[in-house]
């Protein structure tokens, strides 16, 4: 039987980015601004958070780098923090739920999600024994849906009227996209 690593912060380097588990030392006015920007949060159906350095630092203590990860995306060239992946695992079920927020607008539409989520899927599927990943974007979050489809995820379920809009109160549809480890391995040309 394979043994898998225990709790450890993530540090992965891709062609353009460094991915690493976030700590209180990473908190900046820029990151806090993303969490209060309706243009960034509305596609996620999330309200502005009104975080302070202290409240965000307190929230980060809930990420244990075993079942819950908060992974920063940093531009390798400038070291600028440009986004965040949140990864929640059910290790017994070998299941991973993924969320992403790219806060720096100049990076929108530049395949950041495809490159960074791809590296994280490699890590969780091939090094952490996860068998299935899923993400649940709003049906109206067209950039995120484009990213899932471009990366080869399967639309598994359409959940009609699943959420209430924080801005209008209307009912919103939500999609569930899935990626299986075997399918990812085939897309990557690897053995599972």
Backbone bond lengths (Angstrom), bond angles and torsions (degrees), N, CA, C in turn:
res aa  C-N    CA-C-N  psi(-1)  N-CA   C-N-CA  omega(-1)  CA-C   N-CA-C  phi
1 X - - - 1.457 - - 1.528 109.18 -
2 X 1.351 115.76 137.88 1.459 120.49 178.38 1.523 110.61 -70.82
3 X 1.310 115.41 146.01 1.464 118.57 169.98 1.523 107.24 -106.09
4 X 1.322 115.55 145.90 1.449 120.58 -177.25 1.516 108.91 -121.51
5 X 1.324 116.83 152.38 1.462 120.44 -176.49 1.526 112.10 -61.98
6 X 1.297 114.41 154.65 1.457 119.59 173.39 1.520 108.87 -92.32
7 X 1.295 115.06 -171.02 1.460 122.29 -175.59 1.522 112.30 -47.58
8 X 1.319 115.27 125.57 1.467 120.61 177.89 1.521 108.22 -158.96
9 X 1.317 117.23 139.69 1.468 119.20 175.56 1.528 110.52 -61.76
10 X 1.311 114.91 149.09 1.468 121.15 178.28 1.520 109.12 -85.73
11 X 1.327 115.39 139.30 1.464 122.00 168.69 1.524 106.59 -146.61
12 X 1.318 115.14 109.64 1.462 122.97 -176.99 1.527 107.63 -132.29
13 X 1.313 116.80 137.06 1.459 121.06 175.34 1.524 108.24 -114.17
14 X 1.339 115.20 128.57 1.463 121.15 175.24 1.532 107.40 -106.99
15 X 1.304 116.46 -170.43 1.468 119.71 -179.66 1.529 112.24 -59.05
16 X 1.344 116.94 -40.57 1.472 120.01 -174.77 1.529 114.60 -117.94
17 X 1.337 117.57 -8.98 1.451 119.19 -169.46 1.528 112.79 -136.74
18 X 1.319 113.62 154.19 1.458 120.98 166.94 1.523 106.53 -108.16
19 X 1.328 115.78 132.07 1.458 122.66 175.76 1.514 106.74 -111.99
20 X 1.335 116.22 126.68 1.461 117.82 178.13 1.514 110.08 -151.70
21 X 1.324 114.66 150.29 1.457 120.54 177.47 1.520 109.17 -59.59
22 X 1.312 115.25 133.50 1.456 121.06 -176.17 1.529 111.49 -82.90
23 X 1.316 115.25 147.43 1.462 122.64 175.57 1.528 108.15 -129.85
24 X 1.315 115.90 173.48 1.463 120.54 178.87 1.528 111.74 -59.06
25 X 1.318 117.70 -27.40 1.469 120.67 179.10 1.534 112.21 -65.72
26 X 1.330 117.72 -18.73 1.467 122.06 -179.75 1.525 113.09 -86.13
27 X 1.312 117.82 -10.44 1.467 120.41 -176.69 1.523 109.60 -66.13
28 X 1.327 114.31 132.40 1.470 120.34 -178.84 1.524 109.33 -141.57
29 X 1.314 117.49 161.58 1.471 119.77 174.00 1.538 111.87 -56.74
30 X 1.323 116.74 -34.06 1.469 121.50 179.34 1.538 110.39 -61.25
31 X 1.333 116.56 -48.89 1.467 121.03 -179.53 1.533 109.65 -63.54
32 X 1.301 117.92 -45.56 1.464 121.08 179.03 1.527 110.23 -60.16
33 X 1.337 117.83 -38.00 1.467 121.32 179.11 1.524 111.57 -61.68
34 X 1.348 118.15 -38.61 1.473 119.78 177.98 1.520 110.77 -59.19
35 X 1.331 116.22 -38.38 1.457 121.70 -175.61 1.520 112.90 -75.97
36 X 1.322 116.40 -1.47 1.459 121.85 176.64 1.521 112.35 -122.15
37 X 1.329 117.61 9.97 1.460 122.21 -174.57 1.531 109.92 -100.95
38 X 1.342 117.98 109.88 1.466 120.06 -178.85 1.534 113.64 -57.86
39 X 1.333 118.41 -33.28 1.470 119.92 -179.94 1.527 110.93 -63.41
40 X 1.325 116.95 -33.52 1.460 121.71 178.95 1.524 110.89 -80.98
41 X 1.327 117.05 -38.63 1.466 121.00 -171.63 1.523 114.67 -87.44
42 X 1.325 118.78 -30.39 1.462 120.53 -176.47 1.529 112.90 -58.32
43 X 1.346 120.88 -42.04 1.469 118.75 177.03 1.536 113.48 -61.43
44 X 1.332 116.31 -18.87 1.468 121.08 178.05 1.530 111.30 -95.88
45 X 1.337 116.47 -1.97 1.459 122.90 -174.86 1.529 110.99 56.38
46 X 1.322 114.68 42.26 1.460 120.97 -179.16 1.524 109.35 -116.62
47 X 1.317 117.18 137.93 1.461 119.38 177.28 1.523 111.30 -80.04
48 X 1.336 118.05 157.74 1.464 119.13 172.04 1.528 109.66 -54.94
49 X 1.322 116.00 142.10 1.469 121.43 -172.44 1.509 114.37 -93.08
50 X 1.323 117.46 -21.02 1.462 121.09 -176.31 1.525 112.35 53.89
51 X 1.309 115.99 39.45 1.464 120.81 179.56 1.521 111.25 -69.73
52 X 1.309 113.38 152.19 1.455 122.96 167.23 1.523 105.76 -115.69
53 X 1.312 116.67 173.23 1.465 119.62 175.44 1.528 109.59 -56.10
54 X 1.324 116.23 -43.77 1.465 120.36 -177.18 1.525 112.17 -66.78
55 X 1.326 117.59 -42.98 1.469 119.24 -178.12 1.527 111.49 -69.06
56 X 1.325 116.87 -37.67 1.463 119.68 177.85 1.532 110.37 -68.89
57 X 1.309 117.47 -39.67 1.473 120.79 175.77 1.518 110.65 -60.95
58 X 1.326 116.96 -40.76 1.459 121.02 178.11 1.531 110.49 -63.96
59 X 1.323 117.23 -42.21 1.470 120.75 178.39 1.523 110.85 -61.66
60 X 1.321 117.20 -39.26 1.468 120.64 -178.54 1.524 112.67 -62.52
61 X 1.320 118.05 -24.53 1.470 119.59 179.56 1.525 111.85 -65.83
62 X 1.329 117.39 -17.25 1.462 121.26 178.52 1.524 113.99 -79.36
63 X 1.316 117.07 -6.73 1.464 121.07 179.75 1.521 108.00 -98.03
64 X 1.341 115.60 112.32 1.464 121.35 -171.02 1.522 114.12 -97.78
65 X 1.339 117.89 -0.01 1.471 121.76 -177.68 1.525 111.82 56.40
66 X 1.316 114.52 34.44 1.467 121.15 172.56 1.521 109.26 -140.71
67 X 1.320 116.83 -57.44 1.456 120.68 175.43 1.523 112.42 -104.14
68 X 1.311 116.46 -22.73 1.467 121.92 -177.51 1.522 109.31 -135.53
69 X 1.334 114.80 124.61 1.469 121.36 -179.20 1.525 109.18 -123.36
70 X 1.318 116.03 139.38 1.461 123.29 171.01 1.526 104.92 -122.22
71 X 1.318 116.35 103.84 1.460 122.29 -169.09 1.524 109.63 -111.11
72 X 1.315 115.79 121.79 1.451 121.08 178.30 1.513 111.59 -81.48
73 X 1.326 114.98 147.92 1.465 122.85 174.26 1.525 106.15 -108.34
74 X 1.330 116.64 120.16 1.458 122.73 -178.02 1.525 109.68 -120.79
75 X 1.315 116.54 130.91 1.456 122.31 175.48 1.528 107.77 -65.32
76 X 1.332 117.18 122.72 1.463 120.63 -178.76 1.533 112.27 -61.45
77 X 1.322 117.08 -37.78 1.472 120.06 -175.26 1.521 112.50 -69.91
78 X 1.337 116.84 -40.84 1.470 119.97 -174.22 1.529 113.34 -108.57
79 X 1.332 117.01 -12.19 1.480 123.72 -174.79 1.528 112.02 68.82
80 X 1.335 117.93 9.57 1.452 122.83 -178.82 1.528 110.69 -71.86
81 X 1.320 116.13 133.14 1.467 123.09 175.03 1.524 107.17 -75.69
82 X 1.354 117.35 118.98 1.459 119.86 -174.78 1.519 114.18 -117.25
83 X 1.333 118.24 -11.45 1.453 118.87 -178.28 1.510 112.61 -173.10
84 X 1.340 113.81 -179.00 1.465 121.39 -174.97 1.526 109.92 -143.33
85 X 1.325 116.17 136.07 1.462 122.16 167.54 1.524 107.24 -109.03
86 X 1.313 115.63 136.26 1.461 120.58 171.13 1.520 106.83 -112.79
87 X 1.319 115.53 126.99 1.456 121.42 -178.17 1.527 108.11 -123.67
88 X 1.333 116.10 123.97 1.460 121.48 178.77 1.517 108.45 -119.02
89 X 1.323 116.02 126.73 1.453 121.72 -174.45 1.521 111.98 -113.29
90 X 1.324 114.47 143.72 1.457 122.44 164.87 1.524 103.76 -114.43
91 X 1.316 116.54 95.53 1.459 120.69 -173.05 1.529 112.55 -67.85
92 X 1.319 118.22 -31.56 1.469 119.96 177.96 1.521 110.62 -63.82
93 X 1.322 116.36 -40.49 1.466 121.17 179.55 1.532 112.17 -88.21
94 X 1.338 116.83 -5.63 1.472 123.33 -177.36 1.524 111.29 57.06
95 X 1.331 114.26 47.09 1.449 123.21 -171.79 1.526 110.17 -122.89
96 X 1.325 115.90 138.54 1.461 123.05 -178.84 1.521 109.52 -125.90
97 X 1.327 116.18 129.00 1.456 121.51 172.04 1.514 107.69 -107.35
98 X 1.329 116.64 133.80 1.460 121.07 -174.53 1.524 111.48 -124.50
99 X 1.334 114.94 140.32 1.465 123.49 174.11 1.523 107.46 -135.15
100 X 1.318 116.13 153.72 1.462 119.20 179.31 1.520 109.89 -146.43
101 X 1.322 115.00 146.50 1.453 122.77 174.73 1.525 106.90 -138.33
102 X 1.327 116.35 120.03 1.463 120.88 172.83 1.531 105.42 -103.31
103 X 1.319 115.42 110.65 1.454 120.77 -173.65 1.512 115.09 -85.46
104 X 1.319 116.69 -27.12 1.465 120.57 -178.05 1.525 110.18 -85.46
105 X 1.319 116.45 111.04 1.466 121.83 -174.02 1.531 113.53 -58.55
106 X 1.317 117.66 -33.79 1.479 118.63 -177.01 1.528 111.06 -64.20
107 X 1.338 117.46 -15.96 1.461 121.05 178.98 1.527 112.50 -95.00
108 X 1.328 118.55 -7.89 1.458 120.71 179.25 1.534 108.87 -62.68
109 X 1.319 116.49 136.31 1.459 121.18 178.62 1.511 114.20 77.94
110 X 1.332 118.25 14.09 1.463 122.04 -178.53 1.528 113.50 -113.98
111 X 1.321 116.90 28.93 1.469 123.42 175.54 1.526 113.99 59.88
112 X 1.325 117.42 24.91 1.461 120.24 177.41 1.523 110.17 -61.85
113 X 1.337 116.20 -46.97 1.468 120.45 -177.20 1.523 110.63 -62.96
114 X 1.327 117.31 -43.37 1.465 119.76 -178.47 1.530 111.20 -61.68
115 X 1.318 116.56 -45.28 1.468 120.77 -177.81 1.528 111.88 -68.33
116 X 1.328 115.86 -45.76 1.468 118.67 -173.90 1.522 112.02 -78.65
117 X 1.329 117.16 -41.96 1.463 118.38 177.63 1.525 110.27 -65.98
118 X 1.328 117.21 -33.55 1.459 119.91 176.38 1.516 111.92 -60.31
119 X 1.331 116.35 -43.58 1.469 120.20 178.70 1.524 111.13 -65.67
120 X 1.334 116.92 -38.38 1.463 120.11 178.66 1.528 111.14 -68.76
121 X 1.326 117.81 -37.98 1.474 119.86 175.58 1.518 110.49 -63.01
122 X 1.321 117.54 -42.35 1.475 120.14 175.37 1.526 110.14 -54.43
123 X 1.320 116.05 -47.48 1.461 120.87 -177.50 1.535 111.40 -62.80
124 X 1.318 117.03 -51.03 1.466 119.17 -175.27 1.527 112.79 -72.93
125 X 1.320 118.18 -37.45 1.458 120.08 178.90 1.531 112.29 -72.52
126 X 1.316 117.14 -45.41 1.459 120.27 -170.04 1.528 114.46 -96.87
127 X 1.318 117.67 -19.44 1.468 119.72 179.77 1.525 113.86 -115.31
128 X 1.321 117.60 -17.62 1.468 120.43 -176.50 1.531 113.35 -119.08
129 X 1.323 117.75 10.18 1.469 122.50 172.71 1.527 114.44 63.94
130 X 1.320 118.36 25.56 1.462 121.35 175.06 1.529 107.95 -80.22
131 X 1.336 116.42 141.07 1.465 120.96 -176.76 1.528 113.76 -108.07
132 X 1.346 116.33 -23.05 1.460 119.26 -175.77 1.527 108.77 -145.95
133 X 1.331 115.34 136.98 1.459 121.97 175.63 1.526 108.38 -121.19
134 X 1.328 115.26 150.03 1.460 118.59 175.39 1.527 110.56 -145.64
135 X 1.322 114.50 155.71 1.452 122.97 175.25 1.515 108.33 -139.48
136 X 1.344 116.30 151.65 1.461 120.32 -172.89 1.530 112.18 -131.33
137 X 1.335 117.21 73.07 1.468 119.20 178.94 1.526 111.99 -75.68
138 X 1.321 114.97 157.07 1.454 119.31 170.48 1.524 108.95 -64.71
139 X 1.321 117.08 147.10 1.460 120.96 -179.97 1.523 111.56 -62.20
140 X 1.332 117.61 -22.48 1.466 120.59 -179.78 1.530 112.78 -93.24
141 X 1.319 117.96 0.84 1.468 121.61 179.21 1.534 107.87 -86.59
142 X 1.315 115.21 75.15 1.464 121.49 -172.23 1.524 114.05 -60.59
143 X 1.339 120.08 -40.39 1.473 117.98 177.60 1.531 112.58 -61.33
144 X 1.337 117.16 -39.40 1.461 119.25 -179.48 1.533 111.04 -69.95
145 X 1.318 116.88 -39.39 1.470 120.20 177.12 1.522 109.74 -62.31
146 X 1.320 116.79 -42.74 1.464 120.83 176.55 1.527 110.30 -56.87
147 X 1.343 117.03 -44.31 1.469 120.42 179.88 1.525 112.17 -62.39
148 X 1.323 117.10 -44.47 1.472 119.17 178.56 1.532 110.90 -60.81
149 X 1.331 116.06 -47.49 1.471 119.17 -178.66 1.520 111.21 -65.09
150 X 1.333 117.43 -41.19 1.469 121.00 -179.83 1.518 112.17 -62.93
151 X 1.342 115.91 -30.25 1.459 120.32 -177.64 1.521 112.43 -88.60
152 X 1.334 117.85 -3.53 1.456 120.49 175.57 1.517 115.72 93.13
153 X 1.334 117.99 13.58 1.466 120.98 177.53 1.523 109.43 -70.94
154 X 1.326 116.43 156.24 1.461 123.05 179.03 1.520 109.65 -103.48
155 X 1.332 116.42 131.72 1.457 120.57 172.86 1.518 107.08 -73.34
156 X 1.324 115.85 111.41 1.462 123.27 -172.62 1.524 112.39 -94.47
157 X 1.334 116.28 -33.77 1.459 119.27 -174.58 1.525 109.63 -157.46
158 X 1.330 115.35 142.81 1.452 122.25 170.47 1.516 106.45 -111.64
159 X 1.309 115.84 117.34 1.469 121.11 -178.40 1.518 108.34 -101.09
160 X 1.316 115.87 101.77 1.463 122.44 -177.16 1.529 110.55 -71.17
161 X 1.330 115.62 137.17 1.470 121.58 176.41 1.528 111.96 49.55
162 X 1.323 116.45 43.58 1.466 121.45 -173.08 1.523 114.22 -82.39
163 X 1.337 116.25 -27.82 1.458 121.03 -178.03 1.522 109.97 -132.75
164 X 1.331 115.52 161.18 1.461 121.17 174.39 1.522 107.99 -104.88
165 X 1.325 116.87 129.74 1.461 121.95 179.81 1.524 110.35 -61.66
166 X 1.328 116.02 132.39 1.465 119.66 177.94 1.524 111.66 -74.46
167 X 1.334 117.05 -16.63 1.468 119.35 -177.96 1.526 112.84 -98.64
168 X 1.342 117.90 -36.57 1.464 120.26 -175.03 1.520 114.44 -115.60
169 X 1.324 117.72 -17.32 1.461 120.97 -176.66 1.518 113.85 82.26
170 X 1.350 117.12 -3.36 1.464 119.76 179.08 1.524 110.21 -74.04
171 X 1.323 115.96 158.43 1.462 121.58 176.65 1.525 108.93 -78.80
172 X 1.331 115.83 139.01 1.460 121.96 -176.94 1.510 111.08 -119.11
173 X 1.326 115.02 141.49 1.459 120.59 172.96 1.523 109.00 -81.74
174 X 1.309 115.05 151.26 1.460 121.62 178.28 1.523 108.07 -133.89
175 X 1.321 115.84 142.92 1.463 121.29 177.56 1.518 109.59 -103.83
176 X 1.316 114.45 154.14 1.468 120.32 171.76 1.528 106.51 -122.22
177 X 1.330 115.23 114.86 1.461 122.05 175.37 1.515 108.39 -102.38
178 X 1.344 116.54 141.76 1.456 120.47 179.46 1.522 110.73 -128.19
179 X 1.330 113.76 153.19 1.462 121.94 173.03 1.524 106.75 -136.82
180 X 1.323 115.83 125.26 1.459 121.35 176.86 1.526 108.85 -93.32
181 X 1.320 116.07 148.47 1.466 120.03 -178.86 1.526 111.42 -57.32
182 X 1.323 118.18 -43.87 1.461 120.19 -179.37 1.533 111.75 -62.03
183 X 1.328 116.18 -39.68 1.467 119.85 178.17 1.526 110.84 -66.94
184 X 1.332 115.84 -40.94 1.471 119.84 178.20 1.529 110.55 -64.04
185 X 1.323 116.52 -42.42 1.461 120.29 179.29 1.529 110.07 -60.51
186 X 1.315 117.32 -40.79 1.461 120.35 178.74 1.523 110.91 -65.57
187 X 1.331 117.04 -42.22 1.474 120.56 178.28 1.536 110.97 -63.01
188 X 1.319 117.08 -34.28 1.461 122.78 -178.35 1.526 112.76 -88.98
189 X 1.333 117.31 -6.34 1.465 120.20 -177.95 1.516 112.33 69.52
190 X 1.347 116.05 35.89 1.462 121.53 -178.08 1.512 109.87 -122.70
191 X 1.301 115.79 163.93 1.462 120.70 171.32 1.518 107.80 -88.68
192 X 1.346 117.25 139.02 1.482 119.94 -179.34 1.516 112.29 -65.54
